[in-house]
Amino acid sequence: MKRLGITIGILVLVGCGGAVKKRTQVATPSAYASAQVASLDDLVRMINERYAVTKTLSVSSLKVEFVGGSIETGVIEEYRSAKAYLVAKWPDSIYVNILNPLTSSTVVAMAATGETFQIWIPGENKYLTGRADAKFEQENPILNVRPQHLLEGILVERIPVNSLRYRYFLEETEDPRFKYYVVVIIEVAETSQAVRLVRKLWIERSSMHLVRQQYYDAGERVSSITYGHTSEIDGVLIPFDIEIKRERENYRIALKLDPEGIKVNQLVREGAFEVPVPPGAELIKVEEESGDTENLLGGKLNPIGEIR
């Protein structure tokens, strides 16, 4: 009889609803409601035909902001925004000139072709050259910037199709504001069943624009690239706000491109991707096994963009 009474009491509570069920009104994000639908083929076609068709990109005016360090290192340094201009050419060439925000004189000029880089620092009369994969400086992340890192964010790489080496598939995810399609690219090993994560491309579904890229090496994320406002120039989708975060090298660099100074797929003059060695400059070859870059330079870059 007692057990029957307990059972009836539970049923009464459930039937009343208020003691068991709770309903809360929440606002649906506008981007959720306007999320578009696309297939994997549609997304790959969009990336390859609207983003990855930039062969050359010239930007006569942009702003550069640099943040070095991380929570892991225990130190974060923010450097003052500077003016710059650049020219890039797919697949492996770039030239960037960063200017003093007050005098417009060169603070750092850097270039890359293939795996080699060149960096000219007039304030110290130092000229560095070496491979992009040379060992990195741990205490002063600004010395780890390589032109190749910027190129990876500025020019969007094609998604490989009809490839035996690479495969891609589609994921869906969301955050409190947006829904995303994520195209995941993997590399298939030739001699085993193992696969390796290579790259992720995030497409925000209300705008259907590329908003993030992530590059991986042996499962480790080495680069995170986020894109802000994007617009079409000469039939190509160009992001105007680009932030590149390098995980291994402990730095983040943000580029804000002036739309009025952007030229797409125009001829680039011969020698545009070279920084000539100035007469009398100290030539420093950065070797792969050398991690003492700070001592080679003989000084550090101050958090206001000047060299001492």
PASERO-190099 format. One line per field, with one value per residue (C-alpha): x, y, z; residue number from 1. Coordinates in nm, 4 decimals, always signed. Example, Ala and Ser with C-alpha at 12.3 -4.5 7.8 and 13.67 -1.06 7.14 Angstrom:
X c(+1.2300;+1.3670)
Y c(-0.4500;-0.1060)
Z c(+0.7800;+0.7140)
nr c(1;2)
// end
This chain:
X c(+0.0000;+0.2868;+0.4671;+0.1479;+0.1192;+0.4745;+0.4074;+0.0889;+0.2742;+0.5429;+0.2816;+0.1041;+0.4262;+0.5043;+0.1532;+0.1710;+0.4810;+0.6117;+0.8259;+0.9987;+0.9989;+1.1482;+1.1079;+1.3340;+1.2969;+1.6275;+1.7049;+1.8069;+2.1192;+2.0335;+2.3186;+2.1606;+1.8353;+2.0140;+2.2543;+2.2767;+2.3007;+2.5824;+2.7373;+3.1028;+3.1487;+2.9922;+3.2301;+3.5407;+3.4380;+3.3862;+3.7317;+3.9106;+3.7249;+3.6672;+3.9533;+4.2389;+4.2577;+4.4813;+4.8129;+4.9532;+4.8409;+4.9798;+4.8779;+5.0133;+4.8764;+4.8103;+4.8528;+5.0496;+5.0108;+5.2339;+5.1868;+5.4636;+5.4622;+5.1775;+5.0241;+5.2522;+5.5671;+5.4392;+5.5173;+5.3081;+5.4461;+5.2340;+5.4041;+5.2740;+5.0801;+5.2897;+5.2288;+5.3437;+5.3099;+5.3515;+5.3432;+5.2835;+5.2900;+5.1637;+5.3022;+5.6097;+5.7100;+5.6429;+5.7931;+5.6897;+5.8194;+5.7218;+5.7531;+5.8089;+5.4642;+5.6133;+5.8815;+5.7671;+6.1237;+6.1868;+6.1951;+6.2098;+6.2101;+6.1587;+6.1232;+6.0961;+6.1225;+6.0742;+6.2169;+6.4683;+6.4085;+6.5842;+6.5396;+6.7011;+6.7028;+6.8387;+6.8522;+7.1093;+7.2604;+7.1918;+7.0971;+6.9683;+6.9155;+6.8420;+6.5766;+6.2278;+6.2542;+6.5613;+6.5445;+6.3405;+6.4261;+6.2326;+6.2737;+6.2091;+5.9238;+5.9406;+6.2652;+6.0711;+5.8607;+5.9196;+5.7780;+5.6464;+5.4179;+5.2478;+5.2166;+5.0257;+4.7573;+4.7441;+4.7053;+4.4523;+4.5763;+4.3617;+4.1901;+4.3471;+4.0919;+4.1413;+4.4502;+4.5794;+4.7793;+4.5111;+4.1473;+3.8915;+3.5613;+3.2997;+3.2101;+2.9489;+2.9856;+2.8645;+2.9422;+2.7005;+2.6862;+2.7456;+2.7148;+3.0058;+3.0974;+3.4495;+3.6378;+3.9014;+4.2011;+4.4044;+4.7119;+4.7094;+5.0306;+5.1718;+5.2876;+5.0295;+4.6677;+4.7642;+4.6320;+4.7607;+4.5607;+4.6855;+4.4405;+4.0943;+3.8932;+3.5995;+3.3158;+3.0587;+2.7208;+2.5230;+2.7808;+2.9360;+3.2778;+3.6001;+3.6588;+3.9346;+4.2138;+4.4196;+4.7374;+4.8734;+5.2011;+5.1906;+4.8718;+5.0109;+4.8407;+5.1124;+4.9128;+4.5704;+4.4501;+4.1295;+3.9662;+3.7453;+3.5642;+3.5829;+3.4864;+3.5162;+3.7851;+3.8105;+3.6075;+3.8213;+3.7179;+3.9815;+3.9823;+4.0733;+4.1407;+4.3824;+4.5211;+4.7946;+4.8768;+5.1851;+5.1603;+5.5197;+5.6838;+5.4642;+5.3527;+5.0428;+5.0395;+4.7350;+4.7126;+4.4496;+4.4495;+4.3312;+4.0848;+4.1832;+4.5402;+4.4720;+4.5558;+4.4846;+4.6523;+4.8642;+5.2176;+5.4905;+5.8216;+6.1360;+6.3236;+6.0228;+6.0835;+6.4406;+6.5966;+6.9422;+7.2285;+7.3085;+7.6756;+7.8507;+7.5670;+7.6564;+7.5533;+7.4133;+7.3250;+7.0637;+7.1409;+6.8879;+7.0738;+7.1326;+6.8888;+7.0963;+6.9317;+6.9202;+7.2959;+7.3509;+7.1399;+7.3175;+6.9961;+6.6223;+6.3204;+6.1461;+5.7670;+5.7179;+5.8547;+6.1970;+6.5307;+6.7894)
Y c(+0.0000;+0.2380;+0.1590;+0.2298;+0.5712;+0.6677;+0.5649;+0.7713;+1.0728;+1.0581;+1.0354;+1.3408;+1.5443;+1.4443;+1.5251;+1.8729;+1.9453;+2.2391;+2.0318;+1.8357;+2.0337;+2.3815;+2.5902;+2.8885;+3.1305;+3.1927;+3.4216;+3.2446;+3.4078;+3.5826;+3.4001;+3.0679;+3.1614;+3.2733;+2.9794;+2.8530;+2.4949;+2.3709;+2.0406;+1.9517;+1.9892;+2.3362;+2.4440;+2.3089;+2.4816;+2.8111;+2.7976;+2.6961;+2.9274;+3.2386;+3.2479;+3.0373;+3.2086;+3.4885;+3.4493;+3.7876;+4.0371;+4.3880;+4.5999;+4.9551;+5.0378;+4.8232;+4.8268;+4.5658;+4.4790;+4.2301;+4.0483;+3.8223;+3.5600;+3.3578;+3.2350;+2.9318;+3.1471;+3.3735;+3.6920;+3.8853;+4.1884;+4.4136;+4.6199;+4.9481;+4.9403;+5.0198;+5.0981;+4.8616;+4.7543;+4.4156;+4.2124;+3.8367;+3.5776;+3.2216;+2.9781;+3.0863;+3.4517;+3.7577;+4.0961;+4.3039;+4.6463;+4.7584;+5.1308;+5.3520;+5.4980;+5.8452;+5.8810;+5.6217;+5.4947;+5.1212;+4.9387;+4.5892;+4.4721;+4.1012;+3.8750;+3.5067;+3.2863;+2.9161;+2.7992;+3.0811;+3.4201;+3.7574;+4.0187;+4.3642;+4.5662;+4.9151;+5.0334;+4.7646;+4.7379;+4.3624;+4.1440;+3.7935;+3.5112;+3.1432;+2.8748;+2.9302;+2.6154;+2.7363;+2.6914;+2.9593;+3.2035;+3.1282;+3.4523;+3.7093;+3.5910;+3.8879;+3.7406;+3.4298;+3.6045;+3.4557;+3.5973;+3.2504;+3.2631;+3.5742;+3.4313;+3.1319;+3.3632;+3.6186;+3.3797;+3.1012;+2.7618;+2.5414;+2.2344;+1.9394;+1.7486;+1.4192;+1.3566;+1.0172;+1.1766;+1.3988;+1.3445;+1.5834;+1.5567;+1.7829;+1.8586;+2.0896;+2.2869;+2.6063;+2.8562;+3.0879;+3.3227;+3.1307;+2.7969;+2.6648;+2.4158;+2.2816;+2.1246;+1.8916;+1.7885;+1.4799;+1.3202;+0.9474;+0.7551;+0.5672;+0.2583;+0.2202;+0.2865;+0.5911;+0.9365;+1.2755;+1.5906;+1.8711;+2.1595;+2.2836;+2.5530;+2.7099;+2.8619;+3.0722;+2.9664;+3.2927;+3.4785;+3.1671;+3.3265;+3.1675;+3.2884;+3.0606;+2.8288;+2.5964;+2.4195;+2.1078;+1.9183;+1.5582;+1.6382;+1.9560;+2.2817;+2.5157;+2.8030;+2.9562;+3.2174;+3.4174;+3.6418;+3.9431;+4.1574;+4.0066;+4.1619;+4.0872;+4.2560;+4.1742;+3.8586;+3.7326;+3.7201;+3.9090;+3.9276;+4.2769;+4.1721;+3.8825;+3.7569;+3.4944;+3.3117;+3.0943;+2.8354;+2.7117;+3.0505;+3.2219;+3.5245;+3.6726;+3.9249;+4.1131;+4.2726;+4.5309;+4.5878;+4.9154;+4.8132;+5.1160;+4.9912;+4.6319;+4.5011;+4.1417;+3.9250;+4.1957;+4.1580;+4.1901;+4.3444;+4.1349;+4.1257;+4.2282;+3.9432;+4.0249;+4.2389;+4.3307;+4.3216;+4.6881;+4.7879;+4.7498;+4.5535;+4.2709;+3.9485;+3.6830;+3.3352;+3.1748;+2.8048;+2.5358;+2.4249;+2.7787;+2.9006;+3.1986;+3.4476;+3.7222;+3.7135;+3.7134;+4.0246;+4.1996;+4.3554;+4.3254;+4.4897;+4.7162;+4.6854;+5.0099;+4.8715;+5.0375;+4.8572;+4.9121)
Z c(+0.0000;+0.0877;-0.2402;-0.4378;-0.2715;-0.3732;-0.7348;-0.7515;-0.6072;-0.8775;-1.1508;-1.0107;-1.0120;-1.3714;-1.4787;-1.3276;-1.5333;-1.3304;-1.0971;-1.3755;-1.7021;-1.7490;-2.0623;-2.1355;-2.4244;-2.6027;-2.8922;-3.2120;-3.3621;-3.6876;-3.8624;-3.7615;-3.9315;-4.2496;-4.2677;-4.6258;-4.7443;-4.9678;-5.0623;-5.0245;-5.3999;-5.3852;-5.1095;-5.2800;-5.6013;-5.4180;-5.2565;-5.5751;-5.8135;-5.6023;-5.3503;-5.4807;-5.8180;-5.6922;-5.8717;-5.7703;-5.5084;-5.4644;-5.1648;-5.1606;-4.8165;-4.5113;-4.1351;-3.9435;-3.5761;-3.3974;-3.0664;-2.9408;-2.6686;-2.5226;-2.1998;-2.2243;-2.2331;-1.9537;-2.1494;-2.4017;-2.5867;-2.8072;-3.0739;-3.2083;-3.5337;-3.8401;-4.2042;-4.4760;-4.8374;-4.9986;-5.3148;-5.3254;-5.5996;-5.5906;-5.4942;-5.3000;-5.3392;-5.1239;-5.0424;-4.7406;-4.6381;-4.2866;-4.2255;-3.9247;-3.8432;-3.7888;-4.0567;-4.3165;-4.3361;-4.3548;-4.0217;-4.1714;-4.5327;-4.5915;-4.8921;-4.9740;-5.2771;-5.2257;-4.8924;-4.8468;-4.6908;-4.6719;-4.3993;-4.3977;-4.0721;-4.1543;-3.7925;-3.7130;-4.0594;-4.0451;-4.3386;-4.2605;-4.5033;-4.4607;-4.4761;-4.3415;-4.1270;-3.9374;-3.5614;-3.3890;-3.1141;-2.7953;-2.6018;-2.8729;-3.0987;-3.3372;-3.4697;-3.5722;-3.8351;-4.1779;-4.5014;-4.5860;-4.2808;-4.4174;-4.7670;-4.6295;-4.4927;-4.7732;-5.0691;-5.0190;-5.1336;-5.3564;-5.2211;-5.4068;-5.6134;-5.7990;-5.5891;-5.4784;-5.1988;-5.0448;-4.9460;-4.8048;-4.6216;-4.4675;-4.1071;-3.9548;-3.6329;-3.4681;-3.1933;-3.0079;-3.3101;-3.6331;-3.8071;-4.0100;-4.2757;-4.2196;-4.5091;-4.3656;-4.5769;-4.4903;-4.6433;-4.7083;-4.6400;-4.9386;-4.7514;-4.4729;-4.3810;-4.1743;-4.2575;-4.1497;-4.0787;-4.3041;-4.3107;-4.2134;-4.3907;-4.2044;-4.4096;-4.2242;-4.3559;-4.3584;-4.5709;-4.7292;-4.6847;-4.5705;-4.2139;-4.0842;-4.1917;-3.9776;-4.0878;-3.9163;-3.9087;-3.7794;-3.5903;-3.4335;-3.5258;-3.6501;-3.7979;-3.7378;-3.9851;-3.9386;-4.1967;-4.1352;-4.3900;-4.7389;-5.0692;-5.4393;-5.6471;-6.0176;-5.9640;-5.6741;-5.3074;-5.1074;-4.7251;-4.6013;-4.2408;-4.1875;-3.8586;-3.8606;-3.5394;-3.5430;-3.2680;-3.2630;-3.2953;-3.0344;-3.2308;-3.3877;-3.6694;-3.7981;-4.1424;-4.2344;-4.6106;-4.7622;-5.0389;-5.2470;-5.2718;-5.3789;-5.7263;-5.8239;-6.0879;-6.2464;-6.3762;-6.1155;-6.2117;-6.2298;-5.9004;-5.6904;-5.4455;-5.3586;-5.0884;-5.2210;-4.9731;-4.8995;-4.9279;-4.5951;-4.4315;-4.1952;-4.3690;-4.1345;-4.2558;-4.0321;-4.0243;-3.9407;-3.6300;-3.5018;-3.2382;-3.1191;-3.3531;-3.0909;-3.0415;-3.4166;-3.4503;-3.1697;-3.0400;-2.9898;-3.1404;-2.8916;-2.8379;-3.0344;-3.3588;-3.3398;-3.3255;-3.0578)
nr c(1;2;3;4;5;6;7;8;9;10;11;12;13;14;15;16;17;18;19;20;21;22;23;24;25;26;27;28;29;30;31;32;33;34;35;36;37;38;39;40;41;42;43;44;45;46;47;48;49;50;51;52;53;54;55;56;57;58;59;60;61;62;63;64;65;66;67;68;69;70;71;72;73;74;75;76;77;78;79;80;81;82;83;84;85;86;87;88;89;90;91;92;93;94;95;96;97;98;99;100;101;102;103;104;105;106;107;108;109;110;111;112;113;114;115;116;117;118;119;120;121;122;123;124;125;126;127;128;129;130;131;132;133;134;135;136;137;138;139;140;141;142;143;144;145;146;147;148;149;150;151;152;153;154;155;156;157;158;159;160;161;162;163;164;165;166;167;168;169;170;171;172;173;174;175;176;177;178;179;180;181;182;183;184;185;186;187;188;189;190;191;192;193;194;195;196;197;198;199;200;201;202;203;204;205;206;207;208;209;210;211;212;213;214;215;216;217;218;219;220;221;222;223;224;225;226;227;228;229;230;231;232;233;234;235;236;237;238;239;240;241;242;243;244;245;246;247;248;249;250;251;252;253;254;255;256;257;258;259;260;261;262;263;264;265;266;267;268;269;270;271;272;273;274;275;276;277;278;279;280;281;282;283;284;285;286;287;288;289;290;291;292;293;294;295;296;297;298;299;300;301;302;303;304;305;306;307;308)
// end
